[in-house]
Amino acid sequence: MDEQLSALLINCTLKPSPEPSSTDALGGQLLDALTAHRVAVSSIRAVDHDLRPGVQTDMGDGDEWPSLREQVLAADILVFATPTWLGQHSSVAQRVLERLDAELSETDDRGRPILFDKVALAVVVGNEDGAHHIAAILFQSLNDVGFTVPAQGSVYWNGEAMQTTDYRDLPETPEKVAQSLSTAASNAVHLARMLKQEGYSAA
């Protein structure tokens, strides 16, 4: 039987726990879809942690990124979730991307970037346009540091512009979102299992 995969959701909402978060709601649905494929899941809300600015693995002086980094390195699948503000990903999401930049100089015992053989998915939610733009930024950044992106690996919901409806308040999951959740989860698991069985070769 295949070894169980694991997935970590990094929720980059601006809202600290336990405030309700639409980013958490949509990200949680993707974790549920991964669970259906026998993936062990966990999540963190980045804003709840003291992530110091910088591009090193440990910025010292109470920096909490090192403990979060351990969870990233332990997971086979990273679910990177962000709200949309002013058409952009959140400042919290940018901070996490900047901290992941340190992995460009980290290698495994085969001399490969340490994040090779790991898969990344994107979740974007908001009451304005920008989801495709944000997914493009996330995927390029995550791919740069070593993650592999599966086919149709983003899930997003855009509410009506300049309105107040939040994703978490919808009476049911929109059909297209449900389809995207299923596809992203299935493709991510397929890719992660392949990479776990036979990862990328050293350059």
C-alpha positions in Angstrom: 0.0 0.0 0.0 1.3 3.5 -0.8 2.8 5.4 2.1 0.4 8.0 3.4 0.9 11.6 2.1 0.6 14.7 4.3 -0.6 18.2 3.4 -0.1 21.5 5.2 -2.4 24.5 4.7 -0.8 27.9 5.4 -3.7 30.3 5.7 -2.5 33.9 5.0 -5.6 35.7 6.1 -5.1 39.0 7.9 -7.5 37.9 10.6 -6.0 36.4 13.8 -7.6 33.3 15.3 -10.4 32.7 16.2 -11.9 35.3 13.9 -13.9 33.7 11.1 -12.0 33.6 7.8 -13.3 32.9 4.3 -9.7 32.0 3.4 -9.8 29.4 6.1 -13.2 28.1 4.9 -12.1 27.5 1.3 -8.7 26.2 2.3 -10.4 23.9 4.7 -12.6 22.5 2.0 -9.5 21.7 0.0 -8.0 19.9 3.0 -11.3 17.9 3.2 -10.9 17.0 -0.5 -7.4 15.8 0.2 -8.5 13.8 3.2 -10.8 11.9 0.9 -7.6 10.7 -0.8 -6.2 9.4 2.5 -4.0 12.4 3.0 -3.1 13.5 6.6 -3.8 17.2 6.8 -2.9 20.1 9.2 -3.2 23.9 9.0 -1.6 27.0 10.5 -2.8 30.6 10.4 0.4 32.5 9.7 -0.8 35.8 11.2 -1.0 34.1 14.6 2.8 33.7 14.6 5.7 36.1 14.9 7.3 35.8 11.5 10.2 38.2 11.3 11.0 40.0 8.1 13.9 38.6 6.2 15.0 35.9 3.8 16.9 33.6 6.1 15.6 30.3 7.7 16.0 31.8 11.1 16.0 35.6 11.8 16.6 35.1 15.5 15.1 37.2 18.4 11.9 35.2 18.8 11.3 34.4 15.2 8.7 31.7 14.9 9.3 30.8 11.3 11.8 28.0 12.1 9.0 25.9 13.7 6.6 26.6 10.8 9.4 25.8 8.3 9.7 22.3 9.9 6.1 21.7 9.1 6.6 22.8 5.5 9.5 20.5 5.1 7.6 17.6 6.6 4.6 17.9 4.3 4.3 16.4 0.8 1.7 19.0 -0.3 1.6 22.7 0.6 -1.7 24.4 0.3 -1.0 28.2 0.1 -4.1 30.2 0.8 -4.6 34.0 0.7 -7.3 36.5 0.6 -7.4 39.3 -2.1 -6.9 42.9 -1.0 -6.6 45.7 -3.6 -6.3 43.0 -6.2 -3.2 41.5 -4.6 -2.3 38.7 -2.2 -2.1 39.6 1.4 0.9 41.1 3.2 1.0 38.0 5.3 1.3 35.9 2.2 4.2 38.0 0.9 5.9 37.6 4.3 5.6 33.8 4.0 6.9 33.8 0.4 9.9 35.9 1.5 10.7 33.5 4.2 10.5 30.6 1.7 13.1 32.4 -0.4 15.8 31.0 2.0 15.2 27.5 0.6 16.9 28.5 -2.6 20.2 27.9 -0.9 19.2 24.8 1.0 19.9 21.3 -0.5 19.3 17.7 0.5 21.9 14.9 0.8 21.8 14.5 -3.0 22.6 18.1 -3.7 19.1 19.0 -4.8 17.0 21.9 -3.6 15.4 20.8 -0.4 11.8 21.5 -1.6 12.1 19.3 -4.7 9.5 16.4 -4.7 7.0 18.6 -3.0 3.7 19.8 -4.5 2.0 23.2 -4.1 -1.6 24.2 -4.5 -3.0 27.8 -4.4 -6.3 29.0 -2.8 -7.5 32.5 -3.4 -10.6 34.2 -2.1 -12.1 37.7 -2.2 -14.8 40.1 -3.2 -12.8 41.5 -6.1 -10.9 40.4 -9.2 -7.3 39.3 -9.0 -7.4 35.5 -8.4 -5.6 34.6 -11.6 -3.0 37.3 -11.1 -2.4 36.1 -7.5 -2.2 32.4 -8.4 0.4 33.3 -11.1 2.5 35.1 -8.5 2.1 32.2 -6.0 2.9 29.5 -8.5 6.0 31.3 -9.9 7.3 32.0 -6.4 6.7 28.5 -5.1 8.1 26.9 -8.2 11.2 29.0 -7.9 12.0 27.6 -4.5 11.4 24.0 -5.7 7.7 23.1 -5.5 5.9 21.4 -8.4 2.5 22.6 -9.4 -0.1 20.1 -10.6 -2.5 20.6 -13.5 -5.3 23.0 -12.5 -3.7 23.4 -9.1 -5.5 26.5 -8.0 -8.9 27.0 -6.4 -10.5 30.4 -6.1 -13.7 32.3 -5.5 -14.4 35.9 -6.5 -17.5 37.5 -5.0 -19.3 40.3 -6.7 -17.2 43.4 -6.8 -17.9 46.0 -4.2 -20.3 43.8 -2.3 -20.2 42.4 1.2 -20.9 38.7 0.7 -18.1 36.5 2.1 -17.4 33.0 0.9 -17.9 31.6 4.3 -21.5 33.0 4.3 -22.6 31.2 1.1 -25.4 28.8 1.6 -23.6 26.1 -0.4 -20.4 25.6 -2.3 -20.7 26.9 -5.9 -20.6 24.0 -8.5 -17.5 25.3 -10.2 -15.7 25.7 -7.0 -16.6 22.2 -5.9 -15.3 20.9 -9.2 -12.0 22.8 -8.8 -11.6 21.5 -5.3 -12.0 17.9 -6.5 -9.7 18.3 -9.5 -6.9 20.1 -7.6 -6.9 17.6 -4.8 -6.9 14.6 -7.1 -4.1 16.0 -9.3 -2.0 17.0 -6.3 -2.2 13.6 -4.7 -1.4 11.9 -8.0 1.7 14.1 -8.5 2.8 13.9 -4.9 2.7 10.1 -5.0 4.7 9.9 -8.2 7.3 12.3 -6.7 7.4 10.3 -3.4 8.0 7.1 -5.3 10.6 8.5 -7.7 11.7 12.1 -7.2 13.7 14.4 -9.4 17.2 13.4 -10.1 20.2 15.6 -9.0 21.3 18.1 -11.7 
